[in-house]
Amino acid sequence: MHLLEKHALYNLIRMNWLNDPQLEVEPWQVEDYRALPLAILFERLKSFKIDLDRIRFISYAEDSDSPEEFTECIIGDRVLETKTEDQIYLLIFELWRRLMAEKPSLSTLCNELDYQIYIHDTGKPGDHLFQLENALANFALVLNENVDEGLSPQEAFKIITPFFANDIESFLYDYIFDLIDDNELYAQDLLDNFASYLKGNKWFEFLYIRLIERTDHKLADKMLTHLIEDYLDQNDVDFNLELIAFFIDIGKNPEFKKLVPATLEIVEKEDDLRDLILLSIDFYHRLDKEEQENRLKMMLEKRSKKHPEDLIDPADSDRPTLLKILKN
């Protein structure tokens, strides 16, 4: 594995460990290097026979373009265990992040966005919102630079995203989805900034429709029709469920009643069927149709003991029952 990918792996291991402290890891693999004083970082390097201080680090690092290149320069011809090399790299990376801030590299930019996503996902945005926005802007800038060098937008996105611990595509979708209600203008800016890199992605086309529907219903309807024509035959249950929820929100009852049976045909897991029933409950609740709502609630309660990952029996009686309720 190239050093450039190793910091993303470190971030991934650390995030998984924070979510599940019982994971078997070595302390250095999950340590918060951001919390370590500079003196400790230099002491750790010295234990690996690398004698640097602030002044010498900055002086030597000027000849390198990234912490990865500097690590290879510092290690030189020494033959080290992979574990040792990784520890040296993580220390140098953190020193570079702090002392060479005016010389950002691809890995430090990716790391900063990973870190800001982690802060955001832990529910503590606060003052970090500006840093997250800045990290996203830098990511877009890196993508643009790669396109300027001759890559297609899709190639640039594909090449850079492996250097993140997070699934950047999923994060962008979820983040912009939430922004549509909280900060519509910024949501539009992000969609515009990343549109060329995610061209042909149905999820992001769907986000555009959600935005446009707020101001131009006719255009949104036209785009929605094309979206369904282009992607509905892909048998994507998650995508269908999102569309169904959207139909409920904007009051498209005929579209709801058409898409639920189509989705019911491709549902295989218990968890997805429950989501479909829940959406149907919401649909009838909004219409004040208590009879259908109550029947669906009973259906959901009956299924509550099943495991979410269970496969649905093809002969399951709730499928035809749900279809029958939808006809009323």
Wavefront OBJ file of the C-alpha trace (Angstrom):
o trace
v 0.000 0.000 0.000
v 1.307 3.437 -0.939
v 1.951 5.828 1.942
v -0.644 8.196 0.494
v -3.356 5.636 1.262
v -2.027 4.713 4.687
v -3.285 7.800 6.441
v -6.787 7.117 5.152
v -6.433 3.592 6.546
v -5.304 5.019 9.905
v -8.348 7.299 9.969
v -10.623 4.383 9.121
v -9.153 2.141 11.833
v -9.397 4.929 14.388
v -13.020 5.754 13.495
v -14.005 2.092 13.685
v -12.249 1.768 17.033
v -13.993 4.864 18.408
v -17.296 3.272 17.437
v -16.252 -0.091 18.857
v -13.464 0.154 21.490
v -13.402 -3.653 21.736
v -11.657 -3.929 18.368
v -8.193 -5.456 18.596
v -5.738 -2.726 17.667
v -2.341 -1.516 18.791
v -2.310 1.816 20.667
v -0.288 3.636 17.998
v -2.884 2.666 15.368
v -5.675 4.617 17.079
v -3.853 7.324 19.011
v -5.050 10.895 18.588
v -1.892 12.433 17.169
v -3.582 15.828 16.973
v -3.643 15.881 20.775
v 0.095 15.227 21.206
v 2.414 18.190 21.942
v 5.162 18.857 19.412
v 7.783 17.814 21.939
v 6.226 14.357 22.270
v 6.067 13.931 18.489
v 9.762 14.740 18.187
v 10.604 12.440 21.116
v 8.766 9.575 19.410
v 10.745 10.177 16.218
v 13.949 10.198 18.232
v 13.088 6.743 19.573
v 13.254 5.619 15.929
v 16.698 7.283 15.593
v 15.329 10.302 13.733
v 16.653 13.401 15.503
v 14.664 16.475 14.500
v 13.334 19.624 16.111
v 10.977 22.311 14.842
v 13.645 24.305 12.981
v 15.310 21.303 11.353
v 11.988 19.723 10.412
v 10.844 22.847 8.577
v 14.228 23.288 6.922
v 14.453 19.696 5.657
v 10.774 19.496 4.711
v 11.123 22.453 2.329
v 12.770 20.094 -0.170
v 9.748 17.733 -0.182
v 6.259 18.239 -1.600
v 4.353 16.051 0.843
v 4.685 14.214 4.165
v 4.873 10.976 2.156
v 7.854 12.188 0.151
v 9.504 13.545 3.296
v 8.984 10.236 5.107
v 10.678 8.339 2.288
v 13.535 10.858 2.360
v 13.963 10.544 6.137
v 13.879 6.742 6.094
v 16.279 6.605 3.177
v 17.877 3.225 2.571
v 17.024 1.832 5.997
v 15.165 -1.454 5.891
v 12.356 -1.212 8.429
v 9.415 -3.333 9.442
v 6.150 -2.096 7.961
v 4.877 -1.404 11.465
v 7.852 0.814 12.242
v 7.601 2.684 8.955
v 3.898 3.313 9.574
v 4.570 4.776 13.013
v 7.250 7.080 11.640
v 4.940 8.186 8.857
v 2.061 9.041 11.223
v 4.394 11.167 13.351
v 5.846 12.984 10.353
v 2.376 13.478 8.898
v 1.149 15.193 12.058
v 4.250 17.398 12.217
v 3.787 18.326 8.571
v 0.115 19.115 9.164
v 1.044 21.619 11.874
v 4.377 23.025 10.738
v 3.922 23.023 6.964
v 0.365 24.334 6.809
v 1.344 26.697 3.997
v 2.389 23.662 1.950
v -0.681 21.402 1.931
v -0.541 18.063 0.145
v -3.269 15.817 -1.215
v -3.085 13.635 1.893
v -3.333 16.536 4.351
v -6.297 17.995 2.472
v -8.069 14.613 2.432
v -7.244 14.082 6.086
v -8.709 17.456 7.043
v -11.988 16.688 5.294
v -12.086 13.247 6.937
v -11.555 14.905 10.321
v -14.233 17.554 9.754
v -16.685 14.878 8.613
v -15.978 12.973 11.827
v -16.623 16.112 13.899
v -19.841 16.733 11.970
v -21.042 13.145 12.339
v -20.432 13.147 16.096
v -23.002 15.916 16.376
v -20.636 18.692 17.410
v -20.551 21.027 14.399
v -20.619 24.441 16.146
v -17.520 26.388 15.170
v -16.462 23.481 12.962
v -18.989 24.328 10.266
v -16.624 26.878 8.745
v -13.773 24.343 8.778
v -15.994 21.752 7.102
v -17.014 24.214 4.402
v -13.371 25.162 3.887
v -12.330 21.499 3.640
v -15.048 20.855 1.041
v -13.909 23.910 -0.944
v -10.318 22.619 -0.906
v -11.508 19.202 -2.085
v -13.336 20.834 -5.009
v -10.173 22.825 -5.776
v -8.057 19.657 -5.894
v -10.572 18.048 -8.232
v -10.510 21.108 -10.489
v -6.718 21.069 -10.588
v -6.721 17.446 -11.720
v -9.232 18.250 -14.449
v -7.045 21.155 -15.566
v -4.202 18.655 -15.940
v -6.235 16.595 -18.410
v -8.348 14.152 -16.394
v -12.078 13.911 -16.929
v -14.147 14.999 -13.896
v -15.224 11.404 -13.233
v -11.601 10.173 -13.452
v -10.435 12.859 -11.041
v -13.104 11.926 -8.507
v -12.322 8.219 -8.838
v -8.581 8.737 -8.386
v -8.799 10.981 -5.320
v -11.602 9.416 -3.267
v -9.575 6.305 -2.242
v -7.443 8.629 -0.117
v -10.385 9.269 2.206
v -11.474 7.086 5.103
v -15.067 8.188 4.528
v -17.316 7.349 1.609
v -17.220 10.886 0.223
v -20.028 10.319 -2.258
v -22.399 9.146 0.492
v -21.369 11.991 2.779
v -21.974 14.610 0.095
v -25.436 13.214 -0.589
v -26.448 13.107 3.080
v -24.929 16.512 3.857
v -26.531 18.283 0.896
v -29.836 16.513 1.604
v -29.872 18.036 5.095
v -28.748 21.434 3.809
v -31.711 21.756 1.458
v -33.902 22.602 4.450
v -31.284 24.400 6.551
v -29.213 26.344 3.992
v -30.682 26.122 0.509
v -28.158 28.478 -1.110
v -25.150 26.530 0.160
v -26.794 23.267 -0.890
v -27.122 24.703 -4.400
v -23.476 25.824 -4.360
v -22.266 22.360 -3.382
v -24.385 20.693 -6.044
v -23.003 23.099 -8.643
v -19.407 22.595 -7.461
v -19.579 18.804 -7.624
v -22.106 18.362 -10.457
v -19.549 17.531 -13.162
v -17.783 15.007 -10.916
v -20.998 13.145 -10.126
v -22.633 13.362 -13.537
v -24.928 10.409 -14.175
v -25.351 9.736 -10.455
v -29.083 9.296 -9.883
v -28.842 10.233 -6.213
v -27.430 13.670 -7.003
v -29.894 14.173 -9.842
v -32.548 13.484 -7.245
v -31.073 16.171 -4.961
v -31.341 18.686 -7.809
v -34.996 17.780 -8.201
v -35.612 18.235 -4.471
v -34.113 21.720 -4.708
v -35.899 22.740 -7.894
v -39.255 21.442 -6.636
v -39.256 24.188 -4.020
v -39.424 26.923 -6.682
v -40.435 25.353 -10.009
v -42.901 22.471 -9.672
v -43.346 21.961 -13.422
v -39.620 21.663 -14.111
v -39.197 19.359 -11.120
v -42.020 17.130 -12.388
v -40.405 16.938 -15.818
v -37.005 16.048 -14.345
v -38.596 13.521 -12.017
v -40.292 11.789 -14.939
v -36.959 11.484 -16.752
v -35.249 10.274 -13.589
v -37.758 7.473 -13.110
v -37.577 6.498 -16.789
v -33.767 6.357 -16.668
v -33.222 4.529 -13.390
v -36.309 2.708 -12.149
v -35.394 -0.498 -13.973
v -32.189 -0.783 -11.931
v -34.123 -2.482 -9.119
v -32.558 -0.268 -6.455
v -34.727 -0.649 -3.358
v -33.005 2.142 -1.408
v -33.488 4.588 -4.268
v -37.147 3.608 -4.652
v -37.737 4.137 -0.938
v -36.249 7.643 -1.170
v -38.496 8.438 -4.122
v -41.542 7.110 -2.260
v -40.744 9.292 0.777
v -40.415 12.280 -1.569
v -43.767 11.544 -3.206
v -45.392 11.511 0.232
v -43.760 14.831 1.192
v -44.928 16.656 -1.930
v -48.334 14.982 -2.099
v -47.935 12.958 -5.286
v -50.463 10.282 -4.381
v -50.814 8.564 -7.796
v -47.037 8.290 -8.125
v -46.844 6.844 -4.617
v -49.444 4.176 -5.387
v -47.639 3.276 -8.607
v -44.134 3.016 -7.136
v -44.967 1.043 -3.978
v -46.143 -2.088 -5.888
v -43.080 -1.868 -8.180
v -40.847 -1.682 -5.110
v -42.706 -4.473 -3.367
v -41.764 -6.773 -6.255
v -38.022 -6.282 -5.670
v -37.931 -6.102 -1.862
v -35.972 -9.060 -0.481
v -34.991 -8.156 3.094
v -37.219 -7.751 6.117
v -35.759 -4.353 6.961
v -36.678 -2.939 3.549
v -40.216 -4.298 3.749
v -40.657 -2.655 7.137
v -39.484 0.652 5.679
v -42.020 0.285 2.899
v -44.785 -0.409 5.426
v -43.698 2.570 7.555
v -43.842 4.850 4.537
v -47.292 3.531 3.715
v -48.408 4.227 7.286
v -47.162 7.810 6.906
v -48.995 8.112 3.581
v -52.368 7.078 5.019
v -51.818 9.072 8.204
v -51.476 12.248 6.145
v -54.699 11.380 4.333
v -56.483 10.766 7.678
v -57.395 7.252 6.552
v -57.329 5.543 9.916
v -58.546 2.151 8.747
v -55.660 1.628 6.319
v -53.202 3.165 8.757
v -54.251 0.849 11.579
v -54.137 -2.251 9.383
v -50.597 -1.365 8.361
v -49.580 -0.738 11.966
v -50.848 -4.210 12.892
v -48.885 -5.649 9.995
v -45.741 -3.891 11.201
v -46.236 -5.077 14.784
v -46.687 -8.654 13.597
v -43.324 -8.491 11.833
v -41.435 -6.883 14.734
v -39.941 -10.172 15.953
v -38.303 -10.932 12.625
v -34.611 -10.101 12.176
v -34.033 -7.054 9.937
v -31.660 -9.036 7.705
v -34.047 -11.981 7.229
v -34.982 -12.763 3.657
v -38.687 -12.468 2.932
v -40.526 -15.668 2.134
v -41.852 -15.469 -1.453
v -45.183 -16.743 -0.100
v -45.352 -14.031 2.599
v -49.025 -13.038 2.901
v -48.265 -9.410 3.747
v -47.227 -8.650 0.173
v -50.682 -9.183 -1.362
v -52.284 -7.617 1.712
v -50.288 -4.421 1.258
v -51.202 -4.326 -2.421
v -54.874 -4.752 -1.529
v -54.727 -1.885 0.972
v -53.135 0.374 -1.655
v -56.097 -0.139 -3.983
v -58.441 1.447 -1.458
l 1 2 3 4 5 6 7 8 9 10 11 12 13 14 15 16 17 18 19 20 21 22 23 24 25 26 27 28 29 30 31 32 33 34 35 36 37 38 39 40 41 42 43 44 45 46 47 48 49 50 51 52 53 54 55 56 57 58 59 60 61 62 63 64 65 66 67 68 69 70 71 72 73 74 75 76 77 78 79 80 81 82 83 84 85 86 87 88 89 90 91 92 93 94 95 96 97 98 99 100 101 102 103 104 105 106 107 108 109 110 111 112 113 114 115 116 117 118 119 120 121 122 123 124 125 126 127 128 129 130 131 132 133 134 135 136 137 138 139 140 141 142 143 144 145 146 147 148 149 150 151 152 153 154 155 156 157 158 159 160 161 162 163 164 165 166 167 168 169 170 171 172 173 174 175 176 177 178 179 180 181 182 183 184 185 186 187 188 189 190 191 192 193 194 195 196 197 198 199 200 201 202 203 204 205 206 207 208 209 210 211 212 213 214 215 216 217 218 219 220 221 222 223 224 225 226 227 228 229 230 231 232 233 234 235 236 237 238 239 240 241 242 243 244 245 246 247 248 249 250 251 252 253 254 255 256 257 258 259 260 261 262 263 264 265 266 267 268 269 270 271 272 273 274 275 276 277 278 279 280 281 282 283 284 285 286 287 288 289 290 291 292 293 294 295 296 297 298 299 300 301 302 303 304 305 306 307 308 309 310 311 312 313 314 315 316 317 318 319 320 321 322 323 324 325 326 327 328
